[in-house]
């Protein structure tokens, strides 16, 4: 007996309307009508519900119905593919989010290793002033443009004199790739006001974040 015929016959025996059956299965009446007219088939989950509702075994519902079996098999394979694709997409999104969080952490904490591999950062050239007393490692503000944008950077300079205690620095975020001491005359005119002649020790209370940008956690600058 065909699935459609068996479904309609059993529903009639139970004195159940198409609408009542549809309500019990959480589908539309039109869906039940299509099943009974052999125009479509229920998926596996719904077929199990039909089996319970009509008190018919799955074996009897599927016996001789190769179309139904094929449809269910296709549904199962499709669900497997969807799960696989969903897992792949979820994994890719998780990797992207993790990478962005890592790069954001690198910017916020001025991690030189992370900044060095950050693909969103570009190498910039900025200018700064060094303390009068020679230090093996300095921590000074490097102006990247005449408008005061830049960041406090730690780097080694070697020995310098009072005449050449200014620096031109090539850096990618907090990663410093090149440093050269210069005189104040070598600083471009637009940077002179920002760089100045006096070295100031960094103070978070008075100078704010070490990186002068609007969003401290952004990995893009």
N, C-alpha and C positions, 0 to 999 in steps of 0.2 A: 504494500500500500504506500502511495506517495506521502511524503511529509505533509504537503498542503492538505490532502484529503484527510489524513489521520488527525491533523491539528483541528480542522473544522468539525470533524465527526466527534472528537472527544469533547470539544468545547460545547457543542450542542447537547451531548449527553449530560453534561454537567449543568445544563440550562444557564449558561454564562454568555452574556452578550460580548460582542467585540470590544465595546467600550469598557466593560468590566474587566475583561482580560487585559486590555491595554493599561488600565489603571493599576492593576496588580503587578504588571511587569514594568511599569514606569516608561511606557512608550505611547505613541499616538494610536488612535483607532485605525488610521490609514496604514500604519505599519503592520498591524495585525491583518488587515485586509489584503495587503500585498503578499504576506506569508501564505494566506489561505488561497490566493489566486496564483500561487507559484511564480510570483514576480520577483521575489527576493527571499533571502534566508536570514535567520537570526545569527548573531555571532555566538561563540562558544559559551560565554558567560550567560547570555540570555537563554540559550538552549537549555542550560542546566536549570534556570529558573522555570522554564516551561515544563521541564520534566517533573519538577517538584509540584508545580501548580496543578498540572493535569494528572498527576500520579501515573506517569508513564516512564518507563526506563529509557535511558539514552539509547540503549541498544535497539529498542523497538522504534524509536524516532528516527534512527539513522539507518536502519536495515534497508538495504536496497537503494538508498539515496546517495549515490555517488556524488551528485552535484552538491549536496549539503556537506558531505565529508570534504570535498575539494574546497568548498568555500571556507569551512572552518579551518582547514589546513592552511589556506592562504592567509586567513586572519591571524593565525598563530605565528606564521612566518613574518607577517607584516609587523606584528607587535614586537617580535624579536628584533627586527631591523630598527624599528623606532626606538627601542630601548638602547640599542647599540649606538645609534646616531645621537640620542640624547646624552648618553654617557660620554661620547667623544666631545660633543659641544660643551657639556658641563666641565669636562676636564680642561679644555682649552680656555674657557672663561676663568676657571680657577687659577690656571697658570698665569693668565694675564693680570688678574687681580693681585696675585701673590707678587708678581714682578713689579707692578706699580707700587704696591705697599713697600717693597724692599727699596725701590728707588726713592720713594718719598722719605723713608727712614734715613737713607743716605744723605739726602738734602738737609733734612731737619737736624741731623747730628753732625753734619759735615764729615761724613765718612769718606776719606780720600779714595779708597779702593772701589767703593760703590759708585762714587761720582765719576771715577775714571772710566767705568764701563757703561755709564748711563748714556743711552743713545739719544736722549732728548737734549743733552747739554752740548754746547759748542765751546770750543776754545776761545777765550776772550783775552784781550791784552789790557791791563790796567796799570795804574800808577799809585805809588804810596810813599810814605816817608818813614825812615827808620829811627830808632832811638839814638841819641848821641853816643851813649856807651855801647860799645860792641857787644853783641850777644851771639852765641852759636846758633840759636834759633829765635826768630822774632815772631811776634803776633801783631800784625798791623792791618789797618783798613786799606783795601785796594779799591780805588775808584775805577769803575769800568766805563763810565761816560761822564760828560761834564755836568750831569744833573744829580750827581751824588749816589747813583746806584752802584752797588758793589757788595763786597763782604769782607769780613775779617778773616785773614788767612795766616796760617802758621807755615813757615818755611825757613830754610837755612840760606844764609847769604855769604858766608865767609867774611873776611875782614874788610872794613870800609873806613873811610875817613869822614871828617865833618863836612868836607866839600862834596863828597859823592855818597851821601847817606839817603838818597832817594832811589827808588827802584822801579823798573818796568817789569811786570810779571805776566807771564802767559799761564793761564790756568783754565781748567775745565771744572767748574764748580769749585770744590775745595781742593781738587788735585792740581798741584802746581807743577808744571812741566818745564818751566824755564824762568830764571831770575837773573837780572843784570842790574848792577848798581849804576846810577847816573848822577849828574849834578842837577840842581834845580833849573838850570838853563835848558836842560834837555827835555823838560816836561812840556808837552804841548800847551799852548796858551789857554785853551778851553778847560784844561784840567788843573791849572795852577791854583785857582781859588779853592777847588775841592780838596786837593792834596795838602796845600799849606806848607808851613815850615816846622811845625811842632808835632812831635809824636805824642799820642795819647794812649794810655793803657786802657784796654777794653773793660767796660763796666756795663753789665746787662741792665742795671737799674737806670743808668743815665743814657745809654746808647741803644737799648732795645736788642732785638735779635741780631745774631751775628751776620745773617744774610738779609739784605734789604730787599724784601719782596713782599707782596700783599699776602700771599698764602704760604706760610712757612712749611706746610707739608706737601706742597706741589713739587713733583719731580721734574718739572719742565724748565726750571731755571735755578 
